[in-house]
């Protein structure tokens, strides 16, 4: 997966600006003339460029001078910038190349080499690298070809979805894209047509998908009705394509809506309605059967609630089929943290997934949604051992109840149960000297009735210790 490299664009633009100046120019003026960067980004980039130039050139050849009072100046003596531009561009050329070819579909090799100060052989190596990335992370049915022109070939629907994810990993927002207001306005218009009310941040997020679709349509690359990613379209009922999308084909509209449906961006019954309730029936039946084996028997009510969610997730899976490696790079709660804090739940889920996935084909990207579904049904604390606490103070029951509430909130990560018989407790939390006989496994914590932060922290650490101890005593698997 490509890592965003927006800094490379800023490096290039600063170098181009400085190369045209004979004297010092302030960083504030650089910021104002370039318009898009923040002042601190310009400042940081200038210092990075200074370090790179010092590595590649002698001071008598090329030097970037940064003066506290005077600003910045590029001093060039009998040297060109080609070596520097090659060094900078070579770090991000695969990323830049892929974005360009997905957007423009075709690039003239000779022109691209001149623009980026690289040779044809170097460009060919980056095309090969980009193809390896596509096949490793995204899709084996997309390929970048190399001759006099660089072209991206493959099913249009797959191409758009892959471009969407690469672009989303490369820009902060739709505002980073040229003519962004056009796509933001079109997104608002579409959402209004679908009677979907969202905040501006959501509009701009969806606008990236609108941009991907509209750019392809502008370049006369329609989605074909018989493409694999639309094979489930007959199982859905789509709202009629609006008149203002007159350049879109019906299949473009179906793909647009179905992808948003799969991502759960569309509320139920807005734009897309499933008219074939048996879609993915076998996979969903198997899902609940497996869950019953490793967690508990799901009620009919919970099945009715979760089935539409599973249908969406399976539709999304069918439209993406990304590798597990890719999903590991996407920001999400990490399994290691969950494994450490909820070891029994984690192990039960791993057993569930191993059983469920073994006869379901390549569904690596379905693992993460399945984990969230299991949490939704069971809760992370489902297999958490219970820490039993007995409270004893010299005050009223009302204050004792208040203390219990504070402990519950502070120790919400653990499964806490308050007992009325101290002999059943793991922890005795008391504000008075405790005189009764304890078993070897019990522990007494002495607190102040005011329950200070230190007291709460002491109880939290004790609850954590008891949870770990009980986890170690319990068998991980049934």
Sine and cosine of phi, psi and omega as CSV:
sin_phi,cos_phi,sin_psi,cos_psi,sin_omega,cos_omega
0.00,0.00,0.67,-0.75,-0.04,-1.00
-0.97,0.23,0.65,-0.76,0.09,-1.00
-1.00,-0.04,0.71,-0.70,0.00,-1.00
-0.83,0.55,0.69,-0.72,-0.03,-1.00
-0.75,-0.66,0.77,0.64,-0.02,-1.00
-0.90,0.44,-0.37,0.93,-0.01,-1.00
-0.90,0.44,-0.49,0.87,-0.03,-1.00
-0.91,0.42,-0.57,0.82,0.04,-1.00
-0.91,0.41,-0.67,0.74,0.01,-1.00
-0.92,0.40,-0.63,0.77,0.05,-1.00
-0.86,0.52,-0.74,0.68,0.00,-1.00
-0.87,0.49,-0.72,0.70,-0.06,-1.00
-0.92,0.39,-0.61,0.79,0.04,-1.00
-0.91,0.41,-0.68,0.74,0.02,-1.00
-0.88,0.47,-0.70,0.71,0.01,-1.00
-0.88,0.48,-0.65,0.76,-0.01,-1.00
-0.92,0.39,-0.73,0.68,-0.04,-1.00
-0.92,0.40,-0.54,0.84,-0.03,-1.00
-0.93,0.37,-0.34,0.94,0.02,-1.00
-1.00,-0.03,-0.12,0.99,-0.04,-1.00
-0.98,-0.21,0.59,-0.80,0.02,-1.00
-0.99,-0.10,-0.31,0.95,-0.11,-0.99
-0.78,-0.62,-0.03,-1.00,0.02,-1.00
-0.91,0.41,0.53,-0.85,0.09,-1.00
-0.70,-0.72,0.71,-0.70,-0.07,-1.00
-0.95,0.31,0.43,-0.90,0.04,-1.00
-0.91,0.42,-0.52,0.85,0.05,-1.00
-0.89,0.46,-0.67,0.74,0.00,-1.00
-0.93,0.36,-0.60,0.80,0.08,-1.00
-0.86,0.52,-0.71,0.70,0.02,-1.00
-0.86,0.51,-0.71,0.70,-0.04,-1.00
-0.93,0.37,-0.61,0.79,-0.06,-1.00
-0.97,0.24,-0.55,0.83,0.04,-1.00
-0.98,0.19,-0.44,0.90,0.12,-0.99
0.97,0.24,-0.67,0.74,-0.14,-0.99
-1.00,0.06,-0.51,0.86,-0.11,-0.99
-1.00,0.08,0.29,-0.96,0.16,-0.99
-1.00,0.10,0.39,-0.92,-0.03,-1.00
-0.85,0.53,-0.71,0.71,-0.05,-1.00
-0.92,0.40,-0.51,0.86,0.07,-1.00
-0.91,0.40,-0.65,0.76,0.05,-1.00
-0.90,0.44,-0.70,0.72,-0.01,-1.00
-0.88,0.48,-0.75,0.67,-0.01,-1.00
-0.90,0.44,-0.66,0.75,-0.04,-1.00
-0.92,0.40,-0.62,0.78,0.04,-1.00
-0.87,0.49,-0.66,0.75,0.01,-1.00
-0.94,0.35,-0.59,0.81,0.06,-1.00
-0.90,0.43,-0.70,0.72,0.03,-1.00
-0.88,0.48,-0.64,0.77,0.02,-1.00
-0.86,0.50,-0.68,0.73,0.01,-1.00
-0.91,0.42,-0.69,0.73,-0.01,-1.00
-0.90,0.43,-0.66,0.75,0.01,-1.00
-0.91,0.42,-0.64,0.77,0.02,-1.00
-0.89,0.46,-0.50,0.86,0.01,-1.00
-0.97,0.25,-0.55,0.83,-0.17,-0.98
-0.99,-0.13,-0.42,0.91,-0.14,-0.99
-0.78,-0.63,0.43,-0.90,0.22,-0.98
-0.98,0.21,0.47,-0.88,0.03,-1.00
-0.84,0.54,-0.46,0.89,0.01,-1.00
-0.97,0.23,-0.23,0.97,0.00,-1.00
-0.99,-0.10,-0.83,0.56,-0.06,-1.00
-0.49,-0.87,0.73,-0.68,-0.04,-1.00
-0.55,-0.84,0.72,-0.70,0.11,-0.99
-0.97,-0.23,0.92,-0.38,-0.05,-1.00
-0.99,-0.13,0.80,-0.60,0.04,-1.00
-0.89,-0.46,0.89,-0.45,-0.02,-1.00
-0.92,-0.38,0.71,-0.71,0.00,-1.00
-0.86,0.52,-0.64,0.77,-0.05,-1.00
-1.00,-0.05,-0.64,0.77,-0.15,-0.99
-1.00,0.05,-0.42,0.91,-0.04,-1.00
0.95,-0.30,-0.67,-0.74,-0.11,-0.99
-0.80,-0.60,0.62,-0.79,0.07,-1.00
-0.58,-0.82,0.70,-0.72,0.09,-1.00
-0.99,-0.14,0.91,-0.40,-0.03,-1.00
-0.96,-0.27,0.91,-0.41,-0.09,-1.00
-0.87,-0.49,0.83,-0.56,0.00,-1.00
-0.82,-0.58,0.95,-0.30,0.07,-1.00
0.81,0.59,0.67,0.74,0.03,-1.00
-0.56,-0.83,0.56,-0.83,0.09,-1.00
-0.95,-0.31,0.13,-0.99,-0.09,-1.00
-1.00,-0.03,0.06,1.00,-0.13,-0.99
-0.87,0.49,-0.68,0.73,-0.01,-1.00
-0.89,0.45,-0.66,0.75,0.01,-1.00
-0.92,0.40,-0.72,0.69,-0.02,-1.00
-0.89,0.45,-0.62,0.78,0.05,-1.00
-0.88,0.47,-0.71,0.71,-0.01,-1.00
-0.87,0.49,-0.71,0.70,-0.03,-1.00
-0.95,0.33,-0.72,0.69,-0.05,-1.00
-0.92,0.38,-0.55,0.83,-0.06,-1.00
-0.90,0.43,-0.39,0.92,0.00,-1.00
-0.96,0.27,-0.43,0.90,-0.13,-0.99
-0.78,-0.63,0.15,0.99,-0.15,-0.99
-0.90,0.44,-0.59,0.81,0.01,-1.00
-0.89,0.45,-0.64,0.77,0.03,-1.00
-0.91,0.42,-0.75,0.66,-0.02,-1.00
-0.90,0.44,-0.69,0.72,0.00,-1.00
-0.87,0.50,-0.72,0.69,-0.05,-1.00
-0.90,0.44,-0.70,0.71,0.03,-1.00
-0.87,0.50,-0.70,0.71,-0.04,-1.00
-0.90,0.44,-0.71,0.70,-0.09,-1.00
-0.96,0.28,-0.50,0.86,0.09,-1.00
-0.93,0.37,-0.61,0.79,-0.03,-1.00
-0.97,0.24,-0.74,0.67,-0.11,-0.99
-1.00,-0.06,-0.29,0.96,0.04,-1.00
0.95,0.30,-0.42,0.91,-0.04,-1.00
-0.48,-0.88,0.77,-0.64,0.01,-1.00
-0.77,-0.63,0.70,-0.72,0.06,-1.00
-0.97,0.23,0.84,-0.54,-0.10,-0.99
-0.85,0.53,-0.74,0.68,-0.06,-1.00
-0.87,0.49,-0.69,0.73,-0.01,-1.00
-0.92,0.40,-0.67,0.74,-0.04,-1.00
-0.91,0.42,-0.63,0.78,0.02,-1.00
-0.90,0.44,-0.68,0.73,0.01,-1.00
-0.90,0.44,-0.68,0.73,-0.03,-1.00
-0.89,0.46,-0.55,0.83,-0.15,-0.99
-0.92,-0.39,0.17,0.99,0.10,-0.99
0.84,0.54,0.71,0.71,0.03,-1.00
-0.75,-0.66,0.33,-0.94,0.03,-1.00
-1.00,0.03,0.23,-0.97,0.02,-1.00
-0.90,0.43,-0.61,0.80,0.00,-1.00
-0.91,0.41,-0.62,0.79,0.05,-1.00
-0.91,0.41,-0.68,0.73,0.02,-1.00
-0.88,0.48,-0.66,0.75,0.02,-1.00
-0.86,0.51,-0.65,0.76,0.02,-1.00
-0.89,0.46,-0.61,0.79,0.01,-1.00
-0.96,0.29,-0.53,0.85,0.11,-0.99
-0.89,0.46,-0.68,0.73,0.04,-1.00
-0.88,0.48,-0.67,0.74,0.01,-1.00
-0.90,0.43,-0.66,0.75,0.01,-1.00
-0.90,0.44,-0.64,0.77,0.04,-1.00
-0.90,0.43,-0.64,0.77,0.04,-1.00
-0.88,0.47,-0.64,0.77,0.04,-1.00
-0.90,0.44,-0.72,0.70,-0.01,-1.00
-0.85,0.52,-0.69,0.72,-0.05,-1.00
-0.96,0.27,-0.54,0.84,-0.04,-1.00
-0.97,0.25,-0.65,0.76,-0.12,-0.99
-0.97,-0.23,-0.66,0.75,-0.24,-0.97
-0.95,-0.31,-0.95,0.32,-0.21,-0.98
-0.40,-0.92,0.69,-0.72,0.02,-1.00
-1.00,0.07,-0.14,0.99,0.00,-1.00
-0.99,-0.10,0.18,0.98,0.14,-0.99
-0.92,-0.39,0.60,-0.80,0.00,-1.00
-0.49,-0.87,0.64,-0.77,0.11,-0.99
-0.99,-0.13,0.87,-0.49,-0.02,-1.00
-0.99,-0.10,0.40,-0.92,-0.08,-1.00
-0.72,-0.69,0.86,-0.51,0.15,-0.99
-0.49,-0.87,-0.82,-0.58,0.16,-0.99
-0.96,0.29,-0.38,0.93,0.03,-1.00
-0.81,-0.59,0.50,-0.87,0.15,-0.99
-0.99,-0.15,0.80,-0.60,-0.02,-1.00
-0.74,-0.68,0.50,-0.87,0.13,-0.99
-0.97,-0.25,0.79,-0.61,-0.04,-1.00
-0.81,-0.59,0.50,-0.86,0.01,-1.00
0.54,-0.84,0.06,-1.00,0.01,-1.00
-0.86,0.51,0.71,-0.70,-0.08,-1.00
-0.87,0.49,-0.66,0.75,-0.02,-1.00
-0.89,0.45,-0.68,0.73,0.03,-1.00
-0.91,0.40,-0.65,0.76,-0.02,-1.00
-0.87,0.50,-0.69,0.72,-0.02,-1.00
-0.90,0.43,-0.68,0.73,-0.05,-1.00
-0.92,0.39,-0.67,0.74,0.03,-1.00
-0.91,0.42,-0.68,0.73,0.04,-1.00
-0.86,0.51,-0.64,0.77,0.01,-1.00
-0.85,0.53,-0.72,0.70,-0.06,-1.00
-0.95,0.31,-0.62,0.78,0.05,-1.00
-0.90,0.44,-0.68,0.73,-0.01,-1.00
-0.92,0.40,-0.66,0.75,-0.03,-1.00
-0.90,0.43,-0.48,0.88,0.03,-1.00
-0.99,0.13,-0.08,1.00,-0.14,-0.99
-0.91,-0.41,-0.24,0.97,-0.01,-1.00
-0.82,-0.57,0.51,-0.86,0.05,-1.00
-0.96,0.29,-0.65,0.76,0.01,-1.00
-0.36,-0.93,0.10,-1.00,0.04,-1.00
-0.86,0.51,-0.39,0.92,-0.01,-1.00
-0.90,0.43,-0.34,0.94,0.04,-1.00
-0.97,0.23,-0.13,0.99,-0.06,-1.00
-0.98,-0.18,0.65,-0.76,-0.01,-1.00
-0.88,0.48,0.63,-0.78,-0.02,-1.00
0.85,0.53,0.60,0.80,-0.07,-1.00
-0.87,0.50,-0.53,0.85,-0.05,-1.00
-0.88,0.48,-0.53,0.85,0.03,-1.00
-0.87,0.49,-0.70,0.71,-0.07,-1.00
-0.98,0.21,-0.51,0.86,0.09,-1.00
-0.92,0.40,-0.71,0.71,0.00,-1.00
-0.90,0.44,-0.66,0.75,0.02,-1.00
-0.91,0.41,-0.60,0.80,0.03,-1.00
-0.90,0.45,-0.70,0.71,0.04,-1.00
-0.86,0.51,-0.68,0.74,-0.03,-1.00
-0.89,0.45,-0.67,0.74,0.01,-1.00
-0.92,0.40,-0.71,0.70,-0.02,-1.00
-0.90,0.43,-0.61,0.79,0.07,-1.00
-0.90,0.43,-0.65,0.76,0.03,-1.00
-0.89,0.46,-0.60,0.80,0.00,-1.00
-0.99,0.12,-0.01,1.00,-0.02,-1.00
0.86,0.51,0.68,0.74,0.02,-1.00
-0.93,-0.36,0.83,-0.55,0.00,-1.00
-0.98,-0.19,0.88,-0.47,0.01,-1.00
-0.70,-0.71,0.27,-0.96,0.04,-1.00
-0.99,0.14,0.23,-0.97,-0.09,-1.00
-0.87,0.50,-0.60,0.80,0.02,-1.00
-0.86,0.51,-0.66,0.75,0.02,-1.00
-0.93,0.36,-0.60,0.80,0.05,-1.00
-0.85,0.53,-0.73,0.68,-0.05,-1.00
-0.93,0.36,-0.49,0.87,0.05,-1.00
-0.94,0.35,-0.73,0.68,0.03,-1.00
-0.91,0.42,-0.47,0.88,-0.03,-1.00
-0.88,0.48,-0.41,0.91,0.05,-1.00
-0.91,0.41,-0.65,0.76,0.05,-1.00
-0.93,0.36,-0.62,0.78,0.08,-1.00
-0.87,0.49,-0.69,0.72,0.02,-1.00
-0.86,0.51,-0.74,0.67,-0.02,-1.00
-0.85,0.52,-0.70,0.71,-0.01,-1.00
-0.93,0.37,-0.70,0.72,-0.08,-1.00
-0.93,0.37,-0.62,0.78,0.03,-1.00
-0.88,0.48,-0.69,0.73,0.01,-1.00
-0.90,0.44,-0.66,0.75,-0.01,-1.00
-0.93,0.37,-0.64,0.77,0.05,-1.00
-0.87,0.49,-0.52,0.85,-0.03,-1.00
-1.00,-0.07,0.23,0.97,0.09,-1.00
0.90,0.43,0.74,0.67,0.08,-1.00
-0.85,-0.53,0.97,0.23,-0.04,-1.00
-0.97,0.26,0.39,-0.92,0.13,-0.99
-0.98,0.21,0.69,-0.72,0.04,-1.00
-1.00,0.05,0.62,-0.79,-0.08,-1.00
-0.87,0.49,-0.50,0.87,-0.10,-1.00
-1.00,-0.07,0.20,0.98,0.01,-1.00
-0.92,0.39,0.52,-0.85,-0.09,-1.00
-0.83,0.56,-0.64,0.77,-0.07,-1.00
-0.94,0.35,-0.20,0.98,0.05,-1.00
-0.96,-0.29,0.23,0.97,-0.06,-1.00
-0.91,0.41,-0.39,0.92,0.04,-1.00
-1.00,-0.01,-0.04,1.00,-0.06,-1.00
-0.80,0.61,-0.63,0.78,0.01,-1.00
-0.88,0.47,-0.31,0.95,0.00,-1.00
-0.99,0.14,-0.10,1.00,-0.05,-1.00
-0.88,-0.47,0.38,-0.92,0.15,-0.99
-0.92,-0.39,0.84,-0.54,-0.06,-1.00
-0.96,-0.28,0.61,-0.79,0.12,-0.99
-0.90,0.44,0.54,-0.84,-0.06,-1.00
-0.88,0.48,0.63,-0.77,0.01,-1.00
-0.88,0.47,0.74,-0.67,-0.03,-1.00
-0.94,0.34,0.45,-0.89,-0.03,-1.00
-0.89,0.45,-0.51,0.86,-0.07,-1.00
-0.95,0.31,-0.20,0.98,0.11,-0.99
-0.99,-0.15,0.79,0.61,-0.11,-0.99
-0.92,0.38,-0.39,0.92,0.01,-1.00
-1.00,0.09,-0.16,0.99,-0.01,-1.00
-1.00,0.09,0.62,-0.78,0.19,-0.98
-0.99,0.14,0.32,-0.95,0.04,-1.00
-0.85,0.52,-0.61,0.79,0.01,-1.00
-0.92,0.38,-0.53,0.85,0.10,-1.00
-0.89,0.46,-0.68,0.73,-0.02,-1.00
-0.91,0.41,-0.67,0.74,0.01,-1.00
-0.89,0.46,-0.72,0.69,0.01,-1.00
-0.89,0.46,-0.70,0.72,0.00,-1.00
-0.83,0.56,-0.76,0.65,-0.04,-1.00
-0.95,0.32,-0.65,0.76,-0.08,-1.00
-0.92,0.40,-0.57,0.82,0.04,-1.00
-0.93,0.36,-0.67,0.74,0.06,-1.00
-0.91,0.42,-0.62,0.79,0.07,-1.00
-0.87,0.49,-0.73,0.68,0.00,-1.00
-0.89,0.45,-0.55,0.83,0.01,-1.00
-0.99,0.14,-0.01,1.00,-0.01,-1.00
0.90,0.43,0.47,0.88,0.10,-0.99
-0.99,0.15,-0.41,0.91,0.01,-1.00
-0.99,-0.10,0.77,-0.64,0.11,-0.99
-0.88,0.47,0.39,-0.92,0.03,-1.00
-0.82,0.57,0.67,-0.74,0.07,-1.00
0.94,0.34,0.24,0.97,0.06,-1.00
-0.95,-0.33,0.97,-0.26,0.07,-1.00
1.00,0.02,-0.64,0.77,-0.03,-1.00
-0.72,-0.69,0.77,-0.64,0.03,-1.00
-0.75,-0.66,0.78,-0.62,0.01,-1.00
-0.97,0.23,0.89,-0.45,-0.01,-1.00
-0.98,-0.19,-0.11,0.99,0.06,-1.00
-0.90,-0.44,1.00,0.00,-0.11,-0.99
-0.90,0.43,-0.23,0.97,-0.01,-1.00
-1.00,0.05,0.04,1.00,0.01,-1.00
-0.86,0.52,0.78,-0.63,-0.04,-1.00
0.90,0.44,0.39,0.92,-0.08,-1.00
-0.82,0.57,-0.74,0.68,-0.06,-1.00
-0.89,0.46,-0.69,0.73,0.00,-1.00
-0.90,0.43,-0.63,0.78,-0.04,-1.00
-0.96,0.29,-0.65,0.76,0.07,-1.00
-0.87,0.50,-0.70,0.71,0.03,-1.00
-0.89,0.45,-0.59,0.81,0.01,-1.00
-0.87,0.48,-0.76,0.65,-0.03,-1.00
-0.92,0.38,-0.61,0.79,0.04,-1.00
-0.88,0.48,-0.67,0.74,0.00,-1.00
-0.93,0.36,-0.65,0.76,0.04,-1.00
-0.86,0.51,-0.69,0.73,0.01,-1.00
-0.85,0.53,-0.57,0.82,-0.04,-1.00
-0.95,0.31,-0.52,0.86,-0.13,-0.99
-0.93,-0.38,-0.18,0.98,0.03,-1.00
-0.81,-0.59,-1.00,0.02,0.02,-1.00
-0.37,-0.93,0.21,-0.98,-0.01,-1.00
-0.95,0.31,0.83,-0.56,-0.04,-1.00
-0.98,0.19,0.71,-0.70,0.03,-1.00
-0.96,0.28,0.33,-0.94,0.04,-1.00
-0.87,0.49,-0.59,0.81,0.01,-1.00
-0.89,0.46,-0.71,0.70,0.01,-1.00
-0.92,0.40,-0.57,0.82,0.06,-1.00
-0.89,0.46,-0.69,0.73,0.01,-1.00
-0.90,0.44,-0.58,0.81,-0.01,-1.00
-0.96,0.27,-0.62,0.79,-0.11,-0.99
-1.00,0.03,-0.43,0.90,-0.06,-1.00
-0.83,0.56,-0.74,0.67,0.04,-1.00
-0.87,0.49,-0.53,0.85,0.03,-1.00
-0.93,0.36,-0.69,0.72,0.03,-1.00
-0.90,0.44,-0.61,0.79,0.03,-1.00
-0.88,0.47,-0.67,0.74,0.05,-1.00
-0.89,0.45,-0.72,0.69,-0.05,-1.00
-0.90,0.44,-0.62,0.79,0.02,-1.00
-0.95,0.32,-0.56,0.83,0.09,-1.00
-0.91,0.42,-0.66,0.75,0.05,-1.00
-0.89,0.47,-0.68,0.73,0.03,-1.00
-0.85,0.52,-0.68,0.73,-0.03,-1.00
-0.92,0.40,-0.42,0.91,-0.03,-1.00
-1.00,-0.02,-0.17,0.99,-0.05,-1.00
-0.88,-0.47,-0.88,0.48,-0.06,-1.00
0.76,0.65,0.76,0.65,0.06,-1.00
-0.99,0.17,0.32,-0.95,-0.02,-1.00
-0.97,0.25,0.35,-0.94,0.04,-1.00
-0.90,0.44,-0.55,0.83,0.01,-1.00
-0.86,0.51,-0.65,0.76,0.00,-1.00
-0.89,0.46,-0.72,0.70,-0.04,-1.00
-0.91,0.41,-0.46,0.89,0.05,-1.00
-0.93,0.37,-0.36,0.93,0.00,-1.00
-1.00,0.05,-0.25,0.97,-0.05,-1.00
-0.99,0.14,0.63,-0.77,-0.02,-1.00
-0.88,0.47,0.85,-0.53,0.02,-1.00
-0.23,-0.97,0.29,-0.96,0.07,-1.00
-0.82,0.57,0.77,-0.63,-0.11,-0.99
-0.99,0.10,0.63,-0.78,-0.08,-1.00
-0.89,0.46,-0.53,0.84,-0.04,-1.00
-0.89,0.46,-0.66,0.75,0.01,-1.00
-0.91,0.41,-0.68,0.74,0.00,-1.00
-0.91,0.42,-0.65,0.76,0.00,-1.00
-0.89,0.46,-0.63,0.78,-0.01,-1.00
-0.94,0.34,-0.66,0.75,-0.09,-1.00
-1.00,0.04,-0.49,0.87,-0.05,-1.00
-0.72,-0.69,0.90,0.43,-0.15,-0.99
-0.88,0.48,-0.62,0.78,-0.02,-1.00
-0.94,0.34,-0.68,0.73,0.04,-1.00
-0.88,0.48,-0.71,0.71,-0.02,-1.00
-0.86,0.51,-0.70,0.72,-0.03,-1.00
-0.93,0.38,-0.64,0.76,0.04,-1.00
-0.89,0.45,-0.64,0.77,0.03,-1.00
-0.92,0.40,-0.68,0.73,0.02,-1.00
-0.87,0.50,-0.64,0.77,0.05,-1.00
-0.92,0.40,-0.68,0.74,0.06,-1.00
-0.84,0.54,-0.75,0.67,-0.07,-1.00
-0.92,0.38,-0.64,0.76,0.01,-1.00
-0.87,0.49,-0.67,0.75,0.01,-1.00
-0.93,0.36,-0.75,0.67,-0.08,-1.00
-0.92,0.40,-0.66,0.75,-0.16,-0.99
-0.99,0.14,-0.26,0.97,-0.13,-0.99
-0.91,0.42,-0.44,0.90,-0.01,-1.00
-0.86,-0.51,0.39,0.92,-0.07,-1.00
-0.93,-0.36,0.09,1.00,0.01,-1.00
0.99,0.16,-0.25,-0.97,-0.03,-1.00
-0.97,0.25,1.00,-0.06,-0.06,-1.00
-0.79,-0.61,0.58,0.81,-0.07,-1.00
-0.82,0.57,-0.64,0.77,-0.06,-1.00
-0.96,0.28,-0.10,0.99,0.04,-1.00
-1.00,0.08,-0.19,0.98,-0.09,-1.00
-0.90,0.43,-0.71,0.71,-0.04,-1.00
-0.89,0.45,-0.76,0.65,0.07,-1.00
-0.85,0.52,-0.61,0.79,0.01,-1.00
-0.88,0.47,-0.61,0.79,0.03,-1.00
-0.87,0.49,-0.72,0.69,0.01,-1.00
-0.90,0.44,-0.58,0.82,0.04,-1.00
-0.91,0.42,-0.66,0.75,0.02,-1.00
-0.91,0.42,-0.63,0.77,0.06,-1.00
-0.90,0.43,-0.65,0.76,0.00,-1.00
-0.87,0.50,-0.65,0.76,-0.02,-1.00
-0.98,0.19,-0.69,0.73,-0.15,-0.99
-0.98,-0.20,-0.57,0.82,-0.13,-0.99
1.00,0.08,0.62,-0.78,-0.05,-1.00
-0.88,0.47,-0.44,0.90,-0.06,-1.00
-0.99,0.10,0.04,1.00,-0.16,-0.99
-0.84,0.54,-0.69,0.73,-0.02,-1.00
-0.99,-0.15,0.12,0.99,-0.01,-1.00
-0.94,0.35,0.75,-0.66,0.06,-1.00
-0.91,0.40,0.53,-0.85,-0.04,-1.00
-1.00,0.07,0.75,-0.66,0.12,-0.99
-0.98,-0.19,0.89,-0.46,-0.07,-1.00
-1.00,-0.08,0.76,-0.65,-0.08,-1.00
-0.82,-0.57,0.73,-0.69,0.11,-0.99
-0.95,-0.32,0.79,-0.61,-0.03,-1.00
-0.97,-0.26,0.74,-0.67,0.06,-1.00
-0.63,-0.77,0.88,-0.48,0.08,-1.00
-0.72,-0.70,0.14,-0.99,0.02,-1.00
-1.00,0.00,0.22,0.98,-0.12,-0.99
-0.94,-0.34,-0.20,-0.98,-0.07,-1.00
-0.98,0.21,0.25,-0.97,0.04,-1.00
-0.90,0.45,-0.52,0.85,0.00,-1.00
-0.89,0.46,-0.67,0.74,0.03,-1.00
-0.94,0.34,-0.60,0.80,0.07,-1.00
-0.86,0.50,-0.67,0.74,0.03,-1.00
-0.89,0.45,-0.60,0.80,0.04,-1.00
-0.91,0.42,-0.67,0.74,0.03,-1.00
-0.88,0.47,-0.67,0.74,0.03,-1.00
-0.87,0.50,-0.66,0.75,-0.01,-1.00
-0.90,0.43,-0.67,0.74,0.01,-1.00
-0.91,0.42,-0.65,0.76,0.03,-1.00
-0.90,0.43,-0.66,0.75,0.00,-1.00
-0.86,0.50,-0.72,0.70,-0.01,-1.00
-0.92,0.39,-0.71,0.71,-0.06,-1.00
-0.93,0.37,-0.51,0.86,-0.04,-1.00
-0.94,-0.34,0.57,0.82,-0.08,-1.00
-0.89,0.45,-0.34,0.94,0.01,-1.00
-0.95,0.32,-0.32,0.95,-0.08,-1.00
-0.94,-0.34,0.29,-0.96,0.05,-1.00
-1.00,-0.07,0.97,-0.25,-0.08,-1.00
-0.96,-0.27,0.68,-0.73,0.11,-0.99
-0.72,-0.69,0.78,-0.63,0.02,-1.00
-1.00,-0.07,0.74,-0.67,-0.04,-1.00
-0.89,-0.45,0.44,-0.90,-0.01,-1.00
-1.00,-0.04,-0.26,0.97,0.00,-1.00
-0.94,-0.33,0.89,-0.45,-0.09,-1.00
-0.89,0.46,-0.43,0.90,-0.03,-1.00
-0.93,0.36,-0.31,0.95,0.02,-1.00
-1.00,-0.03,-0.06,1.00,-0.14,-0.99
-1.00,0.01,0.47,-0.88,0.20,-0.98
-1.00,0.05,-0.65,0.76,-0.02,-1.00
-0.87,-0.49,0.74,-0.67,0.17,-0.99
-0.96,-0.29,0.90,-0.44,-0.01,-1.00
-0.96,-0.28,0.91,-0.40,-0.15,-0.99
-0.68,-0.73,0.51,-0.86,0.08,-1.00
-0.97,-0.26,0.04,1.00,0.02,-1.00
-0.82,-0.58,0.36,-0.93,0.04,-1.00
-0.85,0.52,0.76,-0.65,-0.05,-1.00
-0.99,-0.15,0.86,-0.52,-0.16,-0.99
-0.96,-0.29,-0.25,0.97,-0.07,-1.00
-0.96,0.29,0.37,-0.93,-0.05,-1.00
-0.96,0.28,0.70,-0.71,-0.01,-1.00
-0.94,-0.35,0.44,-0.90,0.15,-0.99
-0.98,0.18,0.22,-0.98,-0.03,-1.00
-0.91,0.42,-0.43,0.90,-0.06,-1.00
-1.00,0.02,-0.17,0.99,-0.04,-1.00
-1.00,0.06,0.37,-0.93,-0.06,-1.00
-0.67,-0.74,0.66,-0.75,0.02,-1.00
-0.95,-0.33,0.74,-0.67,0.10,-0.99
-0.89,-0.46,0.83,-0.55,0.00,-1.00
-0.99,-0.11,0.82,-0.58,-0.06,-1.00
-0.83,-0.56,0.18,-0.98,0.19,-0.98
-1.00,-0.02,0.53,-0.85,-0.01,-1.00
-0.87,0.49,-0.49,0.87,0.02,-1.00
-0.94,0.35,-0.24,0.97,0.04,-1.00
0.79,0.61,0.97,0.23,-0.03,-1.00
-0.95,0.32,0.17,-0.99,0.06,-1.00
-0.88,0.48,-0.56,0.83,0.05,-1.00
-0.90,0.43,-0.64,0.77,0.05,-1.00
-0.90,0.44,-0.71,0.70,0.00,-1.00
-0.88,0.47,-0.65,0.76,0.01,-1.00
-0.91,0.41,-0.62,0.78,0.02,-1.00
-0.90,0.44,-0.67,0.74,0.02,-1.00
-0.91,0.40,-0.65,0.76,0.01,-1.00
-0.87,0.50,-0.72,0.69,-0.02,-1.00
-0.90,0.43,-0.60,0.80,0.02,-1.00
-0.93,0.37,-0.66,0.75,0.03,-1.00
-0.89,0.45,-0.63,0.78,0.02,-1.00
-0.91,0.41,-0.68,0.73,-0.01,-1.00
-0.89,0.45,-0.68,0.73,-0.01,-1.00
-0.93,0.37,-0.60,0.80,0.02,-1.00
-0.90,0.44,-0.71,0.70,0.02,-1.00
-0.89,0.46,-0.69,0.73,-0.02,-1.00
-0.88,0.48,-0.71,0.70,-0.02,-1.00
-0.94,0.34,-0.55,0.83,0.07,-1.00
-0.88,0.47,-0.63,0.78,-0.02,-1.00
-0.94,0.35,-0.48,0.88,-0.02,-1.00
-0.99,0.14,-0.41,0.91,-0.04,-1.00
-1.00,0.09,0.57,-0.82,0.12,-0.99
-0.93,0.37,0.68,-0.73,-0.03,-1.00
-0.93,0.37,-0.64,0.77,0.00,-1.00
-0.91,-0.42,0.38,-0.92,-0.01,-1.00
-0.93,0.38,0.00,0.00,0.00,0.00
